[in-house]
């Protein structure tokens, strides 16, 4: 999903072949709003950054259409008044209001949980810096998030 540093402007890398690659879906470029994996009863939705202008990082009104719903958001999690000057802000109540099983956040380079715990939300961080990736398991017993080591060539 295009973020604030790489929005889906006409000259973006997302528009130069990436969105045409097999099995690659770029929110806001090759698909609008969501990608559906019917065999998994899964919907992955998000709001792509289309310009460099400030905008809401997520569609808070979107309701799930599948058993599982993962929301992707590029946002700065507001932890307190010291974050009020940030752009692309997302607050605890906004994360909690999403009809989602998991919120995958991007914008921060270090992996960490976010929100107040009402909905599982995590930053995976930059794989190059963190040297880990988040693996999310959705099951009837809950959402499990584990960080796994990543080896970069």
N, C-alpha and C positions, 0 to 999 in steps of 0.2 A: 504494500500500500504506500503510495506517495505521501511523504511527510513534509514538514515545513522547510527542510533543507533541500528537498528534491521533489517539489510539487509537480503535478502533471501538466506543466506548461507545454506549449507546442514543441519546443526543442528538447524536452526531457528524454532521458534514457528509456523511460517506460514506454515511450512512443516509437522508439527506434528498434523494433523487432522483438523486444522482450515480451510484449503483450501478445505477440503472434506465435510464440513458442508453444509446442504441445504441452498440455497439462500445467500451464502457467496462467494464473488469473491475477490481473492487476486491477484492484478496486479503483473505480473512477476512470479507467482507461479501457480495458477489455470487458469489464462488467460494471454495472451500476449497482451500488448498494450492498450486494451480497453474492456469495458463491454457495451453491448447494451441492452437497454430497449425499445423494439420496440413499446410496447403499449403507451409509453410516447414520442416516437420519439426522444430518448435521447441517447447520447453516453457519457460515462465517460472514459477518457483516462489519462494515466500517465506513467512515467518511474520509475519503481521500482529500488531501490538500491539493486544490486545483490552481492556486496562485500563492504568492508570497504574503498575501494579506492575512490578518488575524481572522480566525473563524472558529466556530464550535468544533471540538475535536471528535464528537460522537453524536449519533442520532439517538437521543435519549428517549424518543417516543416510539422507536421501532420495537415491535413485538415479535417474538419468535414465531417461526412457521414450521419448525422441525422439533424433534425431541430434544436435541442438543443445540445450543446457541453459543457461539464464541464471538465476542466483539473485539475488533482490533481498533485501537485508538492511539493516535500520536498526540501526546499531551504532557503537560507539566502538572504533576500531582501537587495540589496545594496542601501543605502540611500546617500552615499557619499564616499569620499576617505578613511574615517576612517573604512570602511567595506572591504577594498581591501584585507586584510589578511584572510578573512573568506573562508571557503570551501563551496561547493555547492551553489555558488552565482547565483542570478537571478537579472537582471536589469530591469528598467522600459521599455526600448525598447523591451526586450524579452517578457515581459508580454503582452505588446501591440501588438506584432506580432503574438500572438497565435490566431488561428481561433476558439475562445472560447467565450461563453457567460459569463462564470464565471471561475475564477481560485481559487481553494481551496488550500491554502498553509499550509504546516506543517513545523515545525522546531522551531518556537518561541512559548513560553509558554503563552504569553498574547494575547488576541484577539485584532485585529486591522486591518484596511484596509491597503493595500499595492499597490504599483504601482502609476502611475500618473493619473489614472482615465479613461484612454482610454478603458480599459477592467476592469470590476469589479474583484477585487482580494482581498482576506481577509485571515488572519490567524484566525482560530477558537480558538487557544490557547489550553492549557491543560484543559480538562473539570474538573479535580480535583482541579486545582489551580484557574481557572477562574470562575468555578461554573456556566458557561453558555455554550450554544452550538449555532452555527450559523444555522439559518433556511433560506434557499435560495428559493425564489419564482421566477420562470422564466415565463414571460408572454409577450404578444405582446407589452405591454406598457413599458417593461423594466425588469431589474433584481433588485429584492428587497432583501436585506440582513438584517435580524434582529437577534439580540442576545436574546436568551430566557434563563431564569433561569433553572438550572439543579439541581435536588435533587439526591444526591448520598447516597446509603444505607450504 
